[in-house]
Amino acid sequence: MTYVASVTDDMVFTAIRAWVIASAAVSDCIQGDGNRASIPAGGTDFVIMTPLTRSRLSLNETSHPTTSTETSTSSFDYAIQLDCYGPNAGDIVSVLDTSWYSNRTFDALKTQYVFPLYSEHPRFAPMVNGEQQYENRWILVIHIQFKPSITDSQQSASSVTITPTGIINVDVKYPG
C-alpha cells in the first residue's frame, strides 16, 4: 500500500508563503532549492523559503477512526530558512520575526495544520549576485510544528457466528 501524508510540504510552504506576503510588504516569496525559479529582478523586496531540518518530536500516535482503518500521526519540528532580500530586507526580517509570535500568525497557519514554535535570531548575510554586486540579505530561521498522519486499512470482523458443538474437554482433545 502507498501512504499519503495528510500534511504535505506543498501545504506547509503554501501556508508559510501566504503568511510572509500578508505580514511583510514583499513583491514575492518563493521556495528555494531545486525549484529552478529565478530570483526576482533587482531592486525589489522578496523572500526565499528553504527547508533545513525536520526533527521528530514524538513517537507515533495510533488511532482507529473506523473499524477497518488505522491512522498513525507523528509530530515534527520543521526548520525553514527565510532569506529576506532587497533594500528593506532588515525591516522585513524584523516584521517577520516579531509577527511570528502573534496570535494572527497562529490563526493564519493553523488552518493548514501548521503551528509556529519559535524563531532563531535574525542574522545579516550579504550575498554576491551574478553581476558581482552585493545584495542585502537577512536570514530568519523559523520552526514550525506539524503533524502529518497516514492511514492504513486493517482487517476487522463486524460480526461473529458461533455454532454450538457441545462441550470440548480441552485436556483430552489437546493433551499437553
N, C-alpha and C positions, 0 to 999 in steps of 0.2 A: 504494500500500500504506500502511496505517496502522500506525505503530510504537507499541509499548507498552514503556515503560521497565521494566527488571527491578527497580529500586528506586524506589518512588513516594513522594511527600510523605506520603501516609497512613501508609506503613510507617515513615518517619522519625519522624513525630510520635507514632505509637503506641509506638515504642521509647523515645523521649525521655520520654513521659508515664509509662510503666511505670518507668523509671529514677528519675524525680522522686519518684513515690509510694513506691517502695521505699527511696529514700535519705533522704527527709525526712518528718517527721510532718505531712503536709498533708491537708486534707479533700478537696481536688480539684486537678486540673491540667487546664486546658482550653486549646484552641487559640484564639488571638485573631484579630482582624481578619476580618470577613466571615462569621463562623460564627453570628452572631445569638444567641450564648449569653450569658445574663445572668451578671453577677458573682455568686458565691455570697453568701449572706446575711452581713451584718456579724458581726464577732467571730470568724470562723474563718480559719485559715491556708490559703491556696491559691496556686497559681502559674498564670500565663497565659503560654503559649508563642507567640511571634510570629516568623515568618521575616523576616530582614533582607536578607541578600545571599547570592548563590551565585556564587562565583568559580571559574573553570576553573583546575585545577592541572596539566593535561597535555593534549597532543593526543590524538586518538582512538587507541586500540589496536585493531587489527583481527585477528580470528582466524576460523578456518573450522572450526567444530565438526563439520560434516558436509560432504560434497561438494556439497550443494545449499543450504547456508546460510552467511551471513557475519555475524559479530557485531562491532559497534563498541561500545567501552567508553570512557567518559570519567571523569575524576576531578575532584571538586569540593570546595571548602571552602565549607561551608554554615553561615552565621552565624544563630543562633537566639537571640532575646532571651527571657530568663526573668524575668518580673516577679513578685516574691515579695511577697504582701500578708498582712496580719494582724498580730496583736500580737507574733508571733515571727518576723517577716519577716527581721530581721537574723540570727537564729540559722539560719534556713532557708537563706539565701544563703551563709552560712559553711559549712554542711554540704554544700551542692551544689557550691560552689567547691572544697572540699577533696576530696570524693569523686570529682570529675570526673577527677582524675589517678590513680585507683586501678585496680588490676587487676580488681576486682569490676565497675567500670563498663565497662571494656573488654570483659570476658567477657559482660556482660549485653547490650551493644549489638551486638557482632559477629554475634550470631545473626540480626540483621536487616540485616546488611551496612552498619552504621553504625559509624564509628570515631572516638573522641574525638581532637581535635587539641590544642586549648588553650582557655582561657577568658580573657576580659578582666577587669580589676579590678572587683569589685563596687562599685556606687555607689548612694547614697541619693537617692531622687527622690520625695518625698511627692506625693500626688495628692489633689485635692479631688473628693469624690463628688457624687452628685446631690442630697444633703441638705446640701451646702456644708460638709461635715465633712472634715477631713484624714485620709487613710488612710496608714498606714505602708506604704511600698513600697521595696524594694531591687531593683536590676536587676543581672542577671548575663548577659553575652553569652557563649554557648558556641559553639565552632567544631567542626564535625564534618567528617569526610571520608566521602564516599560515592561509589560508582562504579556509576552506572546503565549498563545495556547495552541495546542494541536489536539485534534480529536480523532479517535480510532474506533472502529466498530469492534464489538466483542460478542462472544456467544452468550446467549441467555435463554432461560426457559420461562415461558409465560404461563405454562400450565404443566402439571404432572398428573399422570393417571396411575394409581396403584391398584394392581389386581391382587386380591387376597388369594394366597395359595396355601394357607394354613400356617401353622407354627413350624419353624425350622429349628431343630436343635443344632446350634452352631458347633458345639463341641463334637458332635457326631459327624456332621457334614464336612467340617473343616478341621480335622484333627491337627494338633499342633506343634 
